[in-house]
Amino acid sequence: MKLALNLASGYVDALETLIAAYGRIADLLPRFDRPSAGFTENHDVQQVLAIVYADILAFHEGAYKSTQGPG
């Protein structure tokens, strides 16, 4: 029983950490509207923004895969 409670506690802690990370990402996303709209002709800025969004998608993919296992 103690092992089961320890495992469950670990999952809750991991989920809380994941939710906090998504919260930080959500807090920062509105800041990307300004350079995106202001530099529509600047391909270097658009490339940097594309990399940032790709990193966010990669984070989400990893988070999704980590929650889709047995247990």
Secondary structure, 3 states (H helix, E strand, C coil): CHHHHHHHHHHHHHHHHHHHHHHHHHHHHHHHHHHHHHCCCCHHHHHHHHHHHHHHHHHHHHHHHHHCCCC
